[in-house]
Structure formats: C-alpha cells, structure tokens
Amino acid sequence: MRTRSSGKTARPASIDRSFDEQKNLVIPELGEVISLENDAYPRSLYHHLASESAISDFLRKSRSYSLSQRRWKLPRSYTKLLNNDFYTPFLNVFSSILKHFWNEPAAHGARMIIDTHETDLPHCEPGPTTHSSRPGFVIKAEGPSFQLPKSKPGEKLLHTGFSNVTACIDIQPQRNAMPVSEQLTQVAIYARQIFIQQPNRRFVRLLVLSAEHLRLFHFDRSGVQYTPYINFHDDPHTFVRLILGLSSLNESDIGLDSSIQWTIENGKKIGGTLTTRGIDGIEVVYPLLKVDPFFFNGNLRGRATICWTVRDPVSGEELVVKDSWKSEERLSEYIYLQDAANIPGVVQMVSCEHNRDETKNLRGFRDVSPPSFYNRVETRIVMRAYGKSLKNFTSAMQLLCALRDAIAGKCIQLNDFIDLTQ
C-alpha cells in the first residue's frame, strides 16, 4: 500500500481555464492519497447485492458478455469506430446490468445510466460560479435524497446534475492516455460536487474505465484512496458488483446517510426529517425546518461540519443538529458540552450520537490501517437553538456583545472546572 502527497502530482496539460480553477479547489483538500497495492478492496464490496451464482447466470444469458471469449462485447480497438463513438458500447453494457438486476417495479426509473460526456453538469460553490463538468456517464437517481439540479429564474430546467446522481464513470479508451494523477484530479472535482450538492453524503465512489481495465476511487472525510487497474473482462463478477453497488437502491450502499430523508415533489425537496437517538437511547424523528443546512463548508476532507435546524416533535422547540467528522485522537466536542451543562452563556446539549461511523470502516480497514491514514469518527450533537449566526450581526455593538457573552460563558465554565479540581 503506497501513499503520496496530492500536492506533488503531475500538472495535467490543460487549456481549459475553468478546469485549472476547479483543480486549484480540490488539490489542497486531498491530503495524503492512498494507492492500494491489490484488488482485495473492490473484490470485497457489494456481495450482498448479487451472489456469485446470480452473476454467473446473468453472464450466461447476457448478450453483453461472451463466455467463450471471456470478455464484454466491447470493441478491441476504438480507432476505427464510427464517429469515434466509444461511449455507446459501454452504455449498452452498463444498461444490460441494471436492467437485469434492478428489474423489480420499485426500481423502474429510480436508477438510470446516462451518457453525459457532452452534457454540462453545473457546479455549486459558496459564491457565484459558472463552472461545470462533463463526466462520461452518470447513474441518475430518484429517491428521498435526490432532487433536480437547481436553476435560476429564466434558466432552462435541467434534468441531470450532481444533485441527483449516485456516481460518475469516466471512460478512457487507451489505458495509458491519462496518468493516475490526472484521473484523480478529474474525479475529485466530481466527488467534491456530489458532496456539496448531496449534503447527507458520507462517501463517494467513482470509476475510471479503459478498454480493458477499471480503477475505483473512494472519497471520504479522511481523503481518497484508489485501486490498481483491474481487468474487468477477466473478472466480470467484480465489475458487475461494482456497477450494482454504485447504482444500489439502498442509499447507505452508495454513501448516503439515510437518517436524513426528504419529501420530493415535482423533483424538488419540499420537506424532510432527521432521525437520531435521544439521551435515553430512544429514536427521535425531527422534522427539518429547512430542506438545506444553514451551515456547510463543502470540503472534501476534514471535519465537514454541517448544521441543520429541526423542530422537537413533542415540545415544538427549535433545535440545532450538528454533524461532523472528528479526528480519532481528538476529544469529542460532546465531552465539553457535558461538562458545560446548565452553565449560563454556553450552548446546551440535548443529546448526542458520539460514534455514528468511522472512515476506516468505509474503506474496509479493520485492525490494520496504512501509516498515513488518519481515521475520522462521525458525531451528531443535538443542541438548543439561540440566535442567528455571528456573521449576521448588523452593528459593531452587536458583534462585540456577542463576543463578550461567549467569553463570559467560557470564563464561568473554566471557573467551575477549577472549583471541581481543587
């Protein structure tokens, strides 16, 4: 297992100014990139979605795979294709897998492979942006975590964007046409937009395919890891499972936090709920006051703090829910909030889930992790709501008073701590 710093990757030759701007956004966020030395990780994924025998049965019946030649029915050479169209053969293979395995009525229209290599998928940023990307393919999705891309008044309504896809797949007919550093940059741009436009994402998995091989990229709040090339003709079972996993109807399989769900009407989120556990361990379902979080920094790697406003279903009180991924070695915020219970001027905690998940679990690391890997632990804290964010002050006096109150609360907390230790 090898690691390297993302800041030392080769610079891709590009005359696209917007691509260079996007690259500058993602490269600093990646940190140490982990290069897996074997294919054990992708081979271990998604076995619950299709058994070996079910996939073997599909391969025997499929018009997309030749058992005698042990290869998918894809061109051996892409240099003589009509109009240089190497997307349609891949589209046919992907579609055959989804059609065979996702054939129940509930799946109809819920997952669909779309050729987007000539379609601009708009980006979202904290400020105005005109950036967009063109993945080779996306798996378009419908369900309680997906909505149509947002559009401004007067703009054309878009039906496919990063807000309603489960994954992206890039195609590179020539295996060595693009070094892995450039592949990483491109898929990192896709992953960042999926995290931003799907705020309940825990991880994002993406594929890069050549004529013979695939490479899986996995992004989470610890950064990114990628696999070596895997010959998907020689290992069709792993290939099928990966396509099924990236298109799974189970939202946790594709990296979504299913404890946050929305009501979708005409392709838009109009309401939602957030489910957590109360202080007594009993499940509580909070209605969301707004469909979007009121705080979200959109970073690929790090704490990725995101805050929601919810309503207590019993008392009607407005509350704040804070989700974040802390470094494993750091003391969790909830410890300090427990110590600060009933102290004036300090936010009061209602409940906490202090270990919802860990990035090492998402990556398949069990007892042993790479030396350069830094595990992060997901924490959810429910707190009482008070005033608006500090950034909403309207005068210098408001700002100074807010800072004064925060400092005063901290002083009271420290005094109480000193009293306890004397």
C-alpha positions in Angstrom: 0.0 0.0 0.0 1.6 3.2 -1.1 0.8 6.8 -0.3 1.8 10.1 -1.8 1.0 13.8 -1.3 -1.6 15.1 -3.7 0.3 18.3 -3.9 3.1 16.6 -5.8 1.1 15.2 -8.6 2.0 16.0 -12.2 0.2 19.0 -13.6 -2.1 18.0 -16.4 -1.8 19.9 -19.7 -4.9 22.0 -19.9 -6.1 24.9 -21.9 -9.4 25.0 -20.0 -9.1 27.9 -17.6 -12.1 26.7 -15.6 -10.6 23.2 -15.2 -7.4 24.8 -13.7 -9.6 26.8 -11.3 -11.5 23.7 -10.3 -8.3 21.8 -9.8 -7.0 24.5 -7.5 -10.1 24.0 -5.4 -9.7 20.2 -4.9 -5.9 19.6 -4.8 -5.4 21.3 -1.4 -8.2 19.2 0.1 -7.0 15.8 -0.8 -4.0 15.4 1.6 -2.2 12.1 1.5 -3.5 9.9 -1.3 -3.6 6.2 -0.6 -2.8 3.9 -3.5 -3.9 0.4 -2.8 -1.5 -2.3 -3.9 -4.0 -5.0 -4.8 -7.6 -5.5 -5.7 -8.8 -7.0 -2.4 -10.9 -3.9 -1.5 -13.0 -3.7 -4.7 -13.4 -7.5 -4.7 -14.8 -7.3 -1.1 -17.6 -4.8 -1.9 -21.3 -5.4 -2.5 -21.5 -9.1 -2.2 -24.9 -8.7 -0.6 -26.4 -7.3 -3.8 -25.7 -10.3 -6.0 -24.3 -13.7 -5.4 -21.7 -15.4 -7.5 -24.3 -17.7 -8.9 -26.7 -14.9 -9.8 -23.9 -13.1 -11.7 -22.8 -16.2 -13.4 -26.4 -16.8 -14.5 -26.5 -13.3 -15.9 -23.2 -13.7 -17.8 -24.5 -16.9 -19.4 -27.7 -15.3 -20.6 -26.4 -11.8 -21.4 -25.8 -10.5 -24.9 -23.3 -8.1 -23.5 -20.7 -10.8 -22.4 -19.1 -13.6 -24.3 -18.3 -16.6 -22.1 -16.3 -18.3 -24.9 -14.0 -15.2 -25.3 -14.2 -14.2 -21.7 -14.8 -10.6 -22.4 -17.5 -8.0 -22.5 -18.8 -7.2 -26.0 -16.7 -4.0 -26.4 -14.5 -3.1 -29.3 -11.0 -4.3 -29.1 -9.9 -1.2 -31.0 -11.5 2.2 -30.8 -9.6 3.8 -33.6 -12.0 2.6 -36.3 -15.3 3.2 -34.6 -18.0 5.2 -36.5 -17.7 8.9 -35.3 -15.2 7.7 -32.8 -18.1 6.7 -30.5 -16.8 4.6 -27.8 -19.5 5.6 -25.3 -22.4 3.7 -26.9 -20.8 0.2 -26.4 -20.2 0.9 -22.7 -23.7 2.3 -22.3 -25.1 -0.9 -23.7 -23.1 -3.0 -21.2 -24.0 -0.8 -18.2 -27.7 -0.7 -19.1 -27.8 -4.5 -19.5 -26.5 -5.0 -15.9 -29.0 -2.5 -14.4 -31.9 -3.9 -16.5 -31.2 -7.5 -15.4 -30.7 -6.9 -11.7 -32.9 -3.9 -10.9 -36.0 -5.4 -12.5 -38.5 -5.0 -9.7 -41.2 -2.4 -10.1 -39.8 -0.2 -7.3 -36.6 0.2 -9.3 -38.2 1.4 -12.6 -36.9 4.9 -13.2 -35.1 5.0 -9.9 -31.7 4.3 -11.4 -30.7 5.0 -14.9 -27.3 5.2 -16.7 -26.9 8.4 -18.7 -24.3 9.4 -21.2 -23.2 12.8 -20.1 -19.9 13.2 -22.0 -21.4 16.2 -23.9 -23.6 17.5 -21.1 -22.5 20.3 -18.8 -23.4 19.4 -15.2 -23.4 22.8 -13.3 -21.3 23.2 -10.1 -22.4 24.8 -6.8 -20.0 26.9 -4.8 -20.3 29.3 -1.7 -20.1 32.2 -4.2 -21.2 32.7 -7.8 -19.7 30.2 -10.3 -20.0 29.3 -13.9 -18.1 26.1 -13.5 -19.4 22.8 -14.8 -18.2 19.2 -15.6 -18.8 16.5 -18.1 -18.4 13.0 -16.7 -18.5 10.2 -19.3 -21.5 8.6 -17.6 -23.6 9.2 -14.5 -26.1 7.0 -12.7 -29.1 9.2 -12.5 -31.3 8.6 -9.4 -34.7 9.3 -7.9 -35.5 8.9 -4.2 -35.7 10.7 -0.8 -32.1 12.1 -1.1 -32.2 13.3 -4.7 -33.6 16.4 -6.4 -33.3 18.0 -9.8 -30.4 20.5 -10.2 -31.3 24.0 -9.0 -31.8 26.6 -11.7 -32.2 30.3 -11.6 -35.4 32.0 -12.9 -35.4 32.1 -16.7 -32.8 29.3 -17.0 -33.5 26.1 -18.7 -34.7 23.3 -16.4 -32.0 20.7 -16.1 -32.9 17.0 -15.5 -29.5 15.7 -14.6 -26.8 17.1 -12.3 -24.7 16.3 -9.3 -27.7 16.7 -7.1 -29.4 13.5 -8.5 -26.7 11.1 -9.4 -25.3 8.1 -7.4 -21.9 8.0 -9.1 -19.9 9.1 -12.1 -18.0 6.9 -14.6 -15.2 8.2 -16.8 -14.1 6.4 -20.0 -10.6 6.5 -21.4 -10.2 4.1 -24.3 -6.4 4.0 -24.1 -5.3 2.7 -20.7 -2.2 5.0 -20.6 -3.9 8.0 -22.1 -4.0 9.8 -18.8 -1.8 9.3 -15.7 -3.4 8.5 -12.4 -2.6 11.9 -11.1 -4.8 13.5 -13.8 -7.5 10.9 -13.3 -7.5 11.7 -9.6 -7.9 15.4 -10.2 -10.8 14.9 -12.6 -12.8 12.5 -10.4 -12.0 14.6 -7.3 -13.8 17.5 -9.0 -16.9 15.2 -9.5 -16.7 13.9 -5.9 -16.5 17.4 -4.4 -19.6 18.5 -6.3 -21.5 15.4 -5.1 -20.6 16.1 -1.5 -21.7 19.7 -1.9 -25.0 19.0 -3.7 -25.9 16.0 -1.7 -25.3 17.2 1.9 -26.1 13.8 3.5 -23.2 12.1 1.7 -20.7 10.1 3.8 -18.6 8.8 0.9 -18.4 8.9 -2.9 -17.2 6.1 -5.1 -16.3 6.7 -8.8 -15.0 4.6 -11.6 -12.5 5.2 -14.4 -12.5 2.6 -17.2 -10.2 2.0 -20.1 -10.9 -0.6 -22.9 -9.8 -3.4 -20.7 -9.4 -2.2 -17.1 -11.2 -0.3 -14.3 -10.0 1.7 -11.4 -12.1 2.5 -8.3 -11.7 5.8 -6.4 -13.1 6.2 -2.9 -13.5 9.6 -1.3 -14.5 10.2 2.3 -13.7 12.7 5.1 -10.2 11.2 5.5 -9.3 11.9 1.9 -9.1 9.5 -1.0 -7.8 6.0 -1.9 -7.7 4.3 -5.3 -7.2 0.8 -6.6 -4.7 -0.6 -9.2 -6.2 -1.3 -12.6 -8.4 -4.4 -12.6 -9.1 -6.3 -15.9 -12.9 -6.3 -15.9 -13.1 -8.8 -18.8 -11.2 -11.4 -16.7 -13.1 -10.5 -13.5 -16.7 -9.8 -14.7 -18.1 -10.7 -11.3 -16.3 -7.8 -9.5 -17.3 -5.5 -12.4 -20.9 -6.3 -12.1 -20.9 -5.9 -8.3 -19.3 -2.5 -8.6 -21.9 -1.3 -11.1 -24.7 -2.7 -8.9 -23.1 -1.1 -5.8 -22.8 2.3 -7.4 -26.4 2.1 -8.5 -27.9 0.4 -5.4 -31.4 1.3 -4.3 -30.1 1.1 -0.7 -28.9 4.6 0.0 -26.3 3.5 2.5 -24.6 1.4 -0.2 -24.0 4.5 -2.3 -22.7 6.5 0.6 -25.7 8.4 1.8 -26.8 8.9 5.4 -30.3 7.6 5.3 -31.1 9.1 8.7 -31.8 12.3 6.8 -34.6 12.0 4.3 -36.6 14.4 2.2 -40.1 14.6 0.7 -39.7 15.1 -3.0 -42.4 16.9 -5.1 -42.0 17.6 -8.8 -38.3 16.8 -8.4 -37.7 19.2 -5.6 -37.2 18.8 -1.9 -40.1 20.4 0.0 -39.6 19.0 3.5 -37.8 16.3 5.4 -36.9 14.6 8.6 -33.7 13.9 10.6 -33.7 10.7 12.8 -31.3 10.4 15.7 -31.3 8.9 19.2 -32.3 10.8 22.3 -30.4 10.9 25.6 -32.3 7.8 26.7 -31.3 5.9 23.5 -34.8 6.0 22.0 -35.1 7.0 18.4 -36.4 10.5 17.7 -37.6 11.8 14.3 -37.2 15.6 14.0 -38.9 17.5 11.2 -36.4 19.7 9.2 -37.3 23.4 9.4 -35.4 24.0 6.2 -34.5 21.5 3.5 -31.0 22.8 3.2 -28.4 23.0 6.1 -27.8 26.5 7.4 -24.0 25.8 7.7 -21.9 23.6 5.4 -18.3 24.2 4.3 -18.4 21.7 1.4 -14.8 20.4 2.0 -13.8 17.0 0.7 -11.6 16.2 3.6 -11.7 17.2 7.3 -14.4 17.8 9.9 -17.0 18.6 7.2 -19.3 20.2 9.8 -22.9 20.6 8.7 -25.7 22.1 10.7 -29.5 21.6 10.4 -32.4 23.3 12.1 -35.1 21.0 13.3 -38.3 21.1 15.4 -38.8 19.0 18.6 -41.8 16.8 17.7 -43.2 17.0 21.3 -42.4 20.4 22.6 -42.2 22.3 19.3 -38.9 23.8 20.3 -36.4 24.8 17.6 -33.2 22.8 17.9 -29.8 22.7 16.0 -28.3 19.4 14.8 -24.5 19.4 14.2 -22.9 16.6 12.2 -19.1 16.4 11.9 -16.2 14.0 11.5 -13.6 14.5 14.2 -10.0 13.1 14.2 -9.9 9.8 16.1 -7.3 11.0 18.5 -9.1 14.3 19.4 -11.5 14.6 22.3 -15.1 14.9 21.1 -17.0 18.2 21.5 -19.8 16.4 23.4 -17.4 15.8 26.3 -17.0 19.6 26.8 -20.7 20.2 26.3 -21.5 17.6 29.0 -19.2 19.5 31.4 -20.9 22.7 30.4 -24.4 21.6 31.3 -26.5 24.3 32.9 -23.7 26.9 32.7 -25.1 30.3 31.5 -23.7 31.6 28.2 -22.7 28.1 26.9 -24.7 26.2 24.4 -26.7 23.4 26.0 -26.6 19.9 24.5 -29.9 17.9 24.2 -28.5 14.6 23.0 -25.5 13.1 21.2 -24.5 10.1 19.0 -20.8 10.2 19.5 -19.7 7.3 17.2 -22.1 7.0 14.3 -19.4 5.7 11.9 -15.7 5.8 11.1 -13.9 6.3 7.8 -11.7 3.2 8.4 -15.0 1.2 8.2 -15.9 2.8 5.0 -12.6 1.9 3.5 -12.6 -1.7 4.7 -9.7 -1.2 7.1 -10.3 -3.4 10.1 -7.5 -3.8 12.6 -4.7 -2.5 10.4 -4.6 0.8 8.6 -1.9 2.4 6.4 0.5 4.6 8.4 -0.5 7.7 6.6 -4.2 7.1 7.1 -6.0 9.3 9.7 -9.3 7.8 10.9 -12.2 10.2 11.5 -15.3 9.5 13.6 -18.7 10.8 12.8 -20.5 12.6 15.6 -24.0 14.0 15.8 -25.0 16.6 18.5 -28.4 18.0 19.1 -28.3 21.4 20.8 -30.7 24.1 21.8 -31.1 26.9 19.3 -30.4 30.5 20.4 -29.8 33.4 18.0 -28.6 33.8 14.5 -25.1 33.1 13.4 -22.4 35.6 14.4 -21.9 36.5 10.8 -25.4 38.0 10.7 -24.6 41.0 13.0 -25.8 44.4 11.9 -23.7 46.7 14.0 -20.3 46.7 15.8 -22.2 46.8 19.1 -24.0 43.5 18.3 -20.7 41.8 17.3 -18.9 43.0 20.5 -21.8 42.0 22.8 -21.9 38.5 21.2 -18.2 38.1 21.7 -18.4 39.3 25.2 -21.2 36.9 26.1 -19.2 34.0 24.6 -16.1 34.9 26.6 -18.2 35.3 29.8 -19.7 31.8 29.3 -16.2 30.3 28.8 -15.0 32.1 32.0 -17.8 30.6 34.0 -17.1 27.1 32.6 -13.4 27.4 33.5 -14.1 28.7 37.0 -16.4 25.7 37.6 -13.7 23.4 36.3 -11.1 24.9 38.7 -13.6 24.6 41.6 -14.0 20.9 40.8 -10.3 20.2 40.7 -9.4 22.0 44.0 
